[in-house]
Amino acid sequence: MKAGILGGGQLGRMLLQEAANYTVETWVMEKDRDCPAAHLCHHFVQGDIRDYDAVYAFGQQVDVLTIEIENVNVEALERLEAEGKTIIPKPSALKTIKNKILQKQYYRHHSIPSPAFLVTQDKAELATKTDFLPAVHKLGMGGYDGRGVQLLKKAADIENGFDAPSVLEKMIDIDKEIAISVAIDKKGAHVIYPPVEMIFDPYLNLLDYQLCPADIQKTTLWKAEAIALAVARNFGSPGIFAIEMFIDRSGDVWVNETAPRVHNSGHHTIEAHYSSQFDMLWRIMLDYPLGNTALIMPSIMINILGAEGHKGNALYEGMNEVLAMENAYVHIYGKSQTAPGRKMGHVTILERDKTDLLRKAGKVKKALRVIS
């Protein structure tokens, strides 16, 4: 079996590390030949994943094709699918998810609870919607990892909005942010990972750390699982779907966004669960039975971000102290260059006690810095 991955970043790198457990010939296409995944695959193809001809030519060389980032040429994938290639997730699902306007309309069409929204075509139209504030303005295409999102609390903030087709979404009085990953195979069978609670860096708008399992009421858990499954199954596509959700102060659950791929919120599954999200995706692509999503032990995952004021060749300060910690697992993404806020790796810690998890997470954040 020849399996292709569009994108060679850290997610592609970790996906390839799991490929060693299976008999599969791996192909990666990425514009940067020094990308983190380049040296782990059997065949590396240098090319732009947004280019129609490059994606189509790459897809012709493999039996099954997946993505590690949404920003790929969907039209080429549609042609490959029409010609009999297996694309996971299906191009139809990817087309909906990568456009935040279509994604919000999808939730509304399938009666998925999601914050109320308006669509704005440009900044001039946005300026007429001040009565909808406070709200979150999300760029329709191209935003990810905190980019393409602006908080608009008052009319004066309109200047920070986007002058392009976007979603203006009502702000929720958030108590917790959680994520649930759902895996669906080609026959429609599914498994659900336990929810994670996500804590974000308010300045960078990036995931700071996350706890698994999330500390939520059982009735809220059942509601969140049902919603996550409805989101994933209505795409009619195999794959891994990470559904990010808000829990408000009344206990209601709202879908924020969906990722149609392995996701940062599932990194802890490598050590903390019997079948990681990366193992699970290989099982789906290769037509093997779905894995066991049960957790081995509660975990906390801390993002390793480039330190403020440092840009250039990456140096890891405090690594010995972290590696000396019991049940701490360090993952470095292989990026040679650091920059402030750039995701450079993560650390997963396993402990049975939540207090111990938080204490060790604090030690990691204090000790481990990526400098230049």
C-alpha positions, 0 to 999 in steps of 0.5 A: 500500500502506498500512502501519501500525506499532503503537508510535512509539518509536525503532524506529518512527522508524528504520523510517519513515526506511527507508520513504522508499525504498519506495512506501508510505503509512505509519500510526503509532499511539502514545499520546504524540503527541510520540513520536519517530516521529510527525512521520515518518509520513503519518498519526499516530493517537493511541491506546493500543496495548494497547487492543483497540478502538484497535488494531482500529480502527487495523488496519482502516485499513491493508493490512499491520500490524507492531509495534515493541514486543511490548506490544500487544493481541494479541486485536485483531490476531487478529481483524484477521488472521481478517478478512484483514489481514496481520499481521507477525509473526503474532499467534500468534508474538507471543502466545508471545513476549510471555509469557516462560512461553509462550516458554520452553515453546515452546523446550522443545516444539521441543527448542531448547537453553535454560536449565532453568526452573521456573514460579512463580506468586507469591513464596510459591511462589518461596520453596519453590524455593531449591534451584533457585538461583542463578537468574534470575527473569523476570516472565512479562508486561510486562518488557523492556529490563532491567525485569522481571528479577532475579538470585537467587543465594541464599535471601535474594534471594527478597525481590527476586523477583516476586509474579506468574507468572514464569520461574525460570531456571537461571543459565548460566556465560556466556562470551559473549552473542550475538544473531542476527537471522533474516528470513523472508518470506511464502513461508518464504524466510529470510536470517540476519544475522552474529552480534553480541557483546553487552556489557551494563552490569551496573548498568542491565542494558542493552546497553552496546555490541556488536561485529559480527561476534562473535568466536566459533569457526566450529563455534560459529557454525554451531551458533548459526545452526542454533539461531536458524533453528530458533527463528524458523522454528518460529513459522510466521510472516514477520518479523524475529526477533532471537534472543539467546543465551548461549555457555557456557565449554564452547562450548555455545549456549543461547537466552535470549530472542527478539524478534519485531521489529526489535531494538536488536542490529540497529541497526548494520545501517543502515551496516554491512550492505547491507540493514539490519534496517529495510529488510529488514522493509519488504521482507517487508511489501511482498512484495519479495525479501529483502535482502543481510545481508552486512556491508560492514565490521566494526562496533561500536555504542554505546548513548547513555544518559541520564547519571546525575544528569540528568533533564529536557530533553536536551542532548548534550555532546561531539557535535562530537568524535564527529562529527569521528571517521572512520566514526562515525555518530550516531543520536539518537532524538528524545526530548526528555526524558532520564533516567538510563539512558534510551536516547537514541540510538546511535553506530555505528563502522565499522573493519576492525580490532577494536582500532580499533573498541574504541579509538574506542568508548572515545572515544565513551563518554568524550566523548558525554554526555546531560545536562539 
